Structure formats: structure tokens, C-alpha cells
């Protein structure tokens, strides 16, 4: 079943001198897919991910998520949609240093309008246990390794049960072993929970984690490769 459908997506930056980051991209994402977007630097990988994650607005084209045309959403509704239905992992972790691991994870639950009187802390603990950090609830970022900080970011991204998890080069700042641990964790989440994941990577060895690879070149998909 298709969860995302992209039709002729274009993104142009600038006014006098135009940069055509995306030149007309179309594809669909099925529920439970683990897709990796690959290509050289400047090919449009992160631009495409930001469009899919509603972090930027396309110049033209349409993005449907669960059959909802996101072009019709106001900025306020788009913000709520991102918070309640999408999850994000970035290469710089983006966890708040003044908060503990537990507080970082339950923060999205506190600001979400769709959680009623749920026990924020218990849900956050559940997510931290899922990523193997049950011994780090009360630790701050400066007490965590890079790999542990990224696990906190993953737990935070999962806490609202997102329909799609977006990861923008999540291992760029990690050593080889920490990178493997994070990618193994993402694959485990994909297989055991059926979590749909769309990830940007420039590392050829990451290919083995994907079900499907979208190869970008100069703002266009030049190859849609089924891995398994």
C-alpha cells in the first residue's frame, strides 16, 4: 500500500540566478519500505528529503501522504502534521543539552495536540528501552557518546508513532562501529515494527540496509533500484 506519492516535484532556489535542485521527480513509497536516497554531493538528496518531510515547500508538483495532498495544508496544519505523523533524524543529533535523555524524548509528546493525558514519561522510557538506552534516562548530552545521542534522537523521532521516519545522513558524525550500530537499529525497527524509513546517505556500504535505492543525479532520479 502506498504511503507517499510524489508527482513531478520541482524545487528551484534563487531569483536572478536560479538553482534547479529538483527537476521533476515522481515516485511512490509503500508502507514498510526502507528507502535510501543516494547520489553525489549536490545531486538533490537532502532537498528531496526535506520536501518529503514537509520541511520545505516545493516550487511545483505534489506530495501526497496517506492520500492527503499536503499542498492543501496551511502552515499551521503542516506543522501539526509533521509533529503528529512524521519523525526526523538529522546528522547533528539536535537534542537539547539542557534536557536529560528522557526529557528530550518526551518533549514532542508534550507539545503534540493529539496525545490527551498519556503518560509522557512512560512512553519516552519505552522508546529509550527500544533503542537500548534504559540505563541513560537521566543523562545529559555531554554525558553521552555520539552514538548514544543519535539513539536518543531516534527514540524522540519514534515517540509519536510516525507514519514515516526521515533520516538525513544520520551516521555522518559517527565512527564506523557507532554507524553500524545505528543502521542495524534502523533496520531492526523497519523489520520488527514495519517502520517506513526514508534515508539519505552517500556511503556505498549503506546499500545493504535498503529495500530500495533511489539514485539522484542533477535533481533527477536516474535509477530506482530494488535491492530485495
C-alpha angles and dihedrals in degrees: 000000000000115000098173129030122185122194123193094324116193131179123186125179129200135029111233096022110035126209113199101207094169120024105189114320123185129176144120133239121212124213111270095022120144102206125181119198110211137178144112123301109285094023092118101259099135092037090057092047091050090051092050091047092050090240090126135025121244121236088227140342132066138272119200119191114186087346092303115127102227090199087075094057120104116228090258093051090045090055091051091046091054093047097047104033109025135058129203136202119184132192093245093055092229095212118150112252094209092059130071121242090260093050092048090054099047094043093091090052091055094053096040116103092209103065105078112190098336117152099257095191095051092050091048091049089051091054094046090051089050090058093043100256102115088126094055104057096121100036124113124223093261088058093053132077120239091259091050092049089053090050089054088052090051092049089050091049091052099043095091093048094246121210089219130022115209120199122187107199091315093182099046093108098039134093120247097267094044089049091053091048092052094047092047088052093050091049090049091052089049094050102037100036099027088236113176108229131188113186136179117217139160094192112105092206090063090071092088092068095058133088089200137012126208110203114206127198125173093343097311135098104245096175135019104197125192108210098183 
